[in-house]
Amino acid sequence: MRVLQATPAQLAAIDSVLEGKPTKPDANGQVLIRIRTAATMLDAHRATVWRMVKGGRLKVVEILPGSFRVRLADVLALAQEKEAA
């Protein structure tokens, strides 16, 4: 119901997230990215990202049935950990 009441700017932001395009983070840094994009950023395979989800290192958000995203901030934090190691 809230989507039906969204402004055109909000609808455009929703569309860009669903298409996997990067957007500017909101005040909380809540930008969602695809699992494939997270794997690319972490230089890992998608299966490895799913293992990170199952292991509790990443939290997944189901935006539609069968369509999952992870928070960009969480992926960037993991990438920094990987560089520091």
Phi, psi and omega per residue, in radians:
M1 nan -0.648 -3.120
R2 -1.139 -0.551 3.131
V3 -1.122 -0.657 3.137
L4 -1.143 -0.430 -3.127
Q5 -1.703 0.060 -3.088
A6 -1.250 2.619 3.079
T7 -1.306 2.858 3.087
P8 -1.003 -0.641 3.117
A9 -1.146 -0.704 3.117
Q10 -1.166 -0.705 3.104
L11 -1.110 -0.685 3.104
A12 -1.116 -0.696 3.113
A13 -1.149 -0.707 3.107
I14 -1.091 -0.788 3.136
D15 -1.050 -0.747 -3.110
S16 -1.163 -0.640 3.097
V17 -1.172 -0.762 -3.141
L18 -1.137 -0.497 3.114
E19 -1.491 -0.058 3.109
G20 1.417 0.226 3.131
K21 -1.445 2.464 3.109
P22 -1.180 2.491 3.107
T23 -2.289 2.924 3.083
K24 -1.270 2.388 3.114
P25 -1.185 2.648 3.045
D26 -1.425 -2.969 -3.067
A27 -1.060 -0.492 -3.119
N28 -1.651 -0.004 -3.104
G29 1.225 0.537 -3.036
Q30 -1.593 1.075 3.066
V31 -1.714 2.305 -3.136
L32 -1.773 2.456 3.115
I33 -2.241 2.813 3.136
R34 -1.244 2.744 3.084
I35 -1.058 -0.709 3.133
R36 -1.063 -0.741 3.135
T37 -1.156 -0.710 3.101
A38 -1.077 -0.720 3.123
A39 -1.088 -0.730 3.113
T40 -1.104 -0.765 -3.123
M41 -1.136 -0.579 -3.116
L42 -1.604 0.008 -3.084
D43 0.923 0.880 -3.114
A44 -2.389 2.973 3.084
H45 -1.466 2.707 3.118
R46 -1.006 -0.646 3.114
A47 -1.083 -0.624 3.102
T48 -1.137 -0.694 3.103
V49 -1.110 -0.719 3.099
W50 -1.127 -0.602 3.058
R51 -1.133 -0.638 3.077
M52 -1.125 -0.653 3.095
V53 -1.134 -0.861 -3.132
K54 -1.112 -0.556 3.130
G55 -1.407 -0.102 3.107
G56 1.545 0.084 3.138
R57 -1.379 -0.444 3.078
L58 -2.269 2.515 3.048
K59 -1.798 2.406 -3.098
V60 -1.846 2.557 3.092
V61 -2.087 2.176 3.103
E62 -1.609 1.894 -3.079
I63 -1.522 -0.492 3.027
L64 -2.486 2.801 3.101
P65 -0.981 2.061 3.135
G66 1.464 0.046 -3.136
S67 -2.057 1.981 -3.007
F68 -2.027 2.636 3.070
R69 -2.417 2.798 3.026
V70 -2.181 2.771 -3.134
R71 -1.306 2.338 3.117
L72 -1.043 -0.708 -3.119
A73 -1.054 -0.679 3.116
D74 -1.165 -0.714 3.136
V75 -1.155 -0.737 3.122
L76 -1.110 -0.645 3.106
A77 -1.135 -0.729 3.079
L78 -1.124 -0.680 3.122
A79 -1.108 -0.689 3.114
Q80 -1.163 -0.687 3.082
E81 -1.068 -0.719 -3.115
K82 -1.135 -0.697 3.124
E83 -1.198 -0.614 -3.108
A84 -1.257 -0.457 -3.101
A85 -1.343 nan nan
